Amino acid sequence: MQVQVSVIVAVYNEARWIRRCLTSLRQQTLVRLEVIVVDDGSTDGTAAICDQYAQQWPQTFRVIHQSNRGQGPARNAGIAAAQGRYLGFVDGDDWVEPTMYATLLATAERSQAQIVVCDVHKLYVATNRETSLQSLPAASDHVDIAAYLKYGLNNAYSGNKLYARDCWTNCRYQPMVYEDLDILLDMLSRCERVAYVQQPFYNYYKHAGSTTLDYTNPHLFDIMTAYRDAVAHAAPRYADAVTYCVAKRILINLATPGFIDYLAPFTELIRGLATAFKASPSVMNDPAIKRILYYTTQPTLPPYLICTVQNWLDPWQTYSRGLTVIMPKTGQTPGQIKARPDAVKRDYWQLQGLFDHGGLLVLGPVTLQRPFGQLRAGGDVVVYRGERCVVLGAQPQSPLVFELCQRLLSGPQSLSQLLTSIKTQPQQWALVTNNLRRVAVTHWVH
């Protein structure tokens, strides 16, 4: 009997929730449905639970075991193995209502839609609340795709949709977080017809372990790639709608407290997309969304890390993406410091590197616990542990860095002493520290 719908469940260490997910799929009223579970190298008993379902209901469940590659590649393995004329996706910690796939399939066959969308029932464990918002004002067999891209809820979720198999002929998920966002706006922009069922069939379970709720996770930098890809790959006829959607989403991210640690990368992303935003009538005609261009005028420190000790740089590289390490180059030592200790000469060349390139000069070990995009958002900054400066950030040709070089050359003080005096004797530095940000290391490390 031909399989009508293949549901792909990519799982990694979902032992606490996977039974609920698979049971909801076993209880589907659609008979000709297969469930392909891709165990992505789980280590917590998930694999054994999935195998139990396949052994008890072999006509419905198949299990693929693979080494851990991430959710995108796991879903791709399921797509390759699927036999159905339509595909669906469910995450291992979510579940679906019994009539979901029968209803979506009937709608797809009646409307000839390439994608059928339903609503999402969201459960937020941390705040003990639930929502079931309607994606669009009314159900439809022929959705206005531009309106759905611009205003529809849940348009970049994989799970609340049924896809004609042809949608995946030339599409695959990328090995990244936000793999849905990276591909779905593009896919929707290439559809001829999308249908919408106004029922919350998909239950989305947001618990503390959800990747996208852990804002300290450096993998969340993938959202920048997803936004760039969405704008770059959108079909021309819906480029305006996709660009508007991306601008709106970025503004929502910037209003989310956890994303403050990504402020500089978001600002740089907006600068990179500014041409697309300005070319979008929908963005430019909506004052609430057009304000995204404000960020194009906001400074960020250049993407450089300057340091002479590799071990000090390791945590900074862990919690960043796209930053270049600069090991300061030495040249002819100025006569004023030839007789001074090697540490002073090293400090001079570090300051010269910072003056030339801008960025962050790392002057001591710091144990980072989250990304530091907020630190790079703005002008010159000094980060203190107690009264000792451990990081100096500056724009190229910074007057402060120039003054530090001059004082290092002309006086007996070391760079460490000079930076301490900025905090303890600020009146002596007033001319070059008017807009200087002074930060205690504990304010953003812990």
Secondary structure, DSSP 8 states (H G I E B T S, - for coil): ----EEEEEEESS-TTTHHHHHHHHHT-S-SSEEEEEEEES--SSHHHHHHHHHHH-TTTEEEEEE----HHHHHHHHHHH--SSEEEE--TT-EE-TTHHHHHHHHHHHHT-SEEEEEEEEEETTTTEEE---SSSS-BSS--HHHHHHH-TTTT-STTEEEEGGGGSS----SSTTHHHHHHHHHHHT-S-EEEEEEEEEEEEE-TT-GGG-TT-GGGGHHHHHHHHHHHHS-GGGHHHHHHHHHHHHHHHHTSGGGGGGHHHHHHHHHHHHHHHHT-HHHHT-HHHHGGGGGGGS-B--SEEE-S-HHHHHHHHHT-SS-EEE-----S--GGGTTS-HHHHHHHHHHHHHHHH-EEEE-S-----S--HHHHBSS-EEEEETTEEEEEEE-TT-HHHHHHHHHHHHSS--HHHHHHHHHH-GGGGGGG-TT-EEEETHHHH-
